[in-house]
Amino acid sequence: MTLHTRGCRNMNHSHFNAPVHFCSMCGEVVNQDIPIKKCAKDKHDKSRLQRTMYCVDCGEQLVRAR
C-alpha cells in the first residue's frame, strides 16, 4: 500500500522500516516485520483519547468514522 493509493497522510507509509505494524490513520499494514500484539482495553482507551483511529499494534478500529 502506498501513500497515494489510499490518500492517507500518515508518514509511516513512506518509511522503508516503519516503527509500527499498522497505520494509526487508515489501519493498513505499514511494517509486516513487526509482530502483531494483543492489546489491553486500557491501551485502546488511551489511544481513543488521543483520537487515534486504529491501534498501531493490533490494527483494531478504535474510532468509528462519522
Residue frames relative to the residue before (quaternion, step in Angstrom):
aa qw qx qy qz dx dy dz
M 1.0000 0.0000 0.0000 0.0000 0.00 0.00 0.00
T 0.1855 -0.7937 0.5712 0.0966 3.55 -0.85 0.90
L 0.6958 -0.4757 0.3535 0.4057 3.52 -1.31 0.34
H 0.7410 0.4336 -0.2343 0.4561 3.59 0.88 -0.88
T 0.5602 0.6272 -0.3929 0.3721 3.60 1.14 -0.48
R 0.7930 0.2753 -0.1392 0.5254 3.59 0.85 -0.92
G 0.4494 -0.6884 0.4605 0.3348 3.57 1.17 -0.31
C 0.4093 0.7073 -0.4783 0.3217 3.60 1.21 0.31
R 0.3246 -0.7777 0.5148 0.1574 3.56 -0.90 0.96
N 0.4440 0.6920 -0.4660 0.3268 3.61 1.23 0.01
M 0.4477 -0.7398 0.4481 0.2267 3.55 -0.75 1.09
N 0.4999 0.6558 -0.4367 0.3598 3.63 1.18 -0.22
H 0.5797 0.5869 -0.3781 0.4202 3.61 1.14 -0.48
S 0.7215 0.4391 -0.2486 0.4741 3.58 1.07 -0.65
H 0.5637 0.5909 -0.3931 0.4226 3.61 1.24 -0.12
F 0.4872 -0.6586 0.4935 0.2920 3.55 -0.97 0.87
N 0.7935 0.1197 -0.0269 0.5961 3.57 1.02 -0.88
A 0.1191 -0.8330 0.5385 0.0432 3.59 0.45 1.24
P 0.4986 -0.6986 0.4337 0.2742 3.62 -1.04 0.76
V 0.7348 0.3411 -0.2107 0.5472 3.63 1.27 -0.05
H 0.5591 -0.6107 0.4405 0.3470 3.59 -1.21 0.45
F 0.8093 0.1853 -0.0650 0.5536 3.59 0.87 -1.00
C 0.5045 -0.6123 0.5161 0.3229 3.56 -1.24 0.52
S 0.4317 -0.7210 0.4855 0.2411 3.59 -0.89 0.92
M 0.6913 0.4833 -0.2774 0.4599 3.60 1.20 -0.37
C 0.8221 0.1926 -0.0912 0.5280 3.63 0.92 -0.82
G 0.4800 -0.7106 0.4078 0.3136 3.61 1.24 -0.25
E 0.4901 0.6599 -0.4368 0.3655 3.60 1.26 -0.01
V 0.5544 -0.5866 0.4729 0.3535 3.58 -1.22 0.53
V 0.1077 -0.8000 0.5881 0.0507 3.58 -0.84 0.99
N 0.7853 0.0558 -0.0641 0.6132 3.61 1.24 -0.30
Q 0.2064 -0.8252 0.5183 0.0888 3.55 -0.11 1.30
D 0.5709 0.6066 -0.3813 0.4009 3.61 1.22 -0.20
I 0.6218 0.5002 -0.3436 0.4950 3.61 1.24 -0.31
P 0.4485 -0.7075 0.4702 0.2780 3.61 -0.73 1.01
I 0.4836 -0.6307 0.5196 0.3136 3.56 -1.18 0.64
K 0.2356 -0.7876 0.5590 0.1077 3.56 -0.88 1.01
K 0.3966 -0.6548 0.5798 0.2789 3.53 -1.28 0.44
C 0.2096 -0.8235 0.5225 0.0701 3.56 -0.66 1.14
A 0.4339 -0.6576 0.5540 0.2689 3.51 -1.29 0.54
K 0.6483 -0.5454 0.3777 0.3736 3.56 -1.20 0.62
D 0.6572 0.5270 -0.3251 0.4297 3.61 0.95 -0.80
K 0.6017 0.5403 -0.3613 0.4643 3.61 1.11 -0.58
H 0.6640 0.4923 -0.2976 0.4777 3.57 0.96 -0.86
D 0.6187 0.5432 -0.3420 0.4529 3.59 1.04 -0.73
K 0.6567 0.4971 -0.3036 0.4791 3.60 0.97 -0.84
S 0.6483 0.5162 -0.3157 0.4622 3.58 1.00 -0.80
R 0.6214 0.5364 -0.3385 0.4599 3.60 1.04 -0.75
L 0.6349 0.5362 -0.3282 0.4491 3.58 1.00 -0.80
Q 0.6860 0.4424 -0.2642 0.5137 3.57 1.18 -0.59
R 0.4539 -0.7231 0.3987 0.3349 3.57 1.40 0.15
T 0.2814 0.7404 -0.5426 0.2796 3.55 1.06 0.83
M 0.3975 -0.7497 0.4830 0.2160 3.60 -0.73 1.06
Y 0.8004 0.0894 -0.0052 0.5927 3.59 0.99 -0.90
C 0.4998 -0.6291 0.4997 0.3236 3.56 -1.13 0.65
V 0.4072 -0.7323 0.4956 0.2288 3.60 -0.84 0.98
D 0.6757 0.5023 -0.2856 0.4577 3.60 1.24 -0.37
C 0.8215 0.1891 -0.0858 0.5310 3.62 0.90 -0.87
G 0.4848 -0.7097 0.4012 0.3167 3.61 1.26 -0.22
E 0.4350 0.7106 -0.4619 0.3041 3.61 1.24 -0.03
Q 0.4421 -0.6648 0.5295 0.2868 3.57 -1.03 0.81
L 0.2295 -0.8173 0.5213 0.0872 3.57 -0.63 1.17
V 0.7768 0.1859 -0.0791 0.5964 3.58 1.07 -0.77
R 0.3575 -0.7409 0.5306 0.2043 3.57 -0.80 1.00
A 0.4838 -0.6531 0.5041 0.2919 3.55 -1.04 0.81
R 0.4108 -0.7163 0.5112 0.2383 3.56 -1.07 0.72
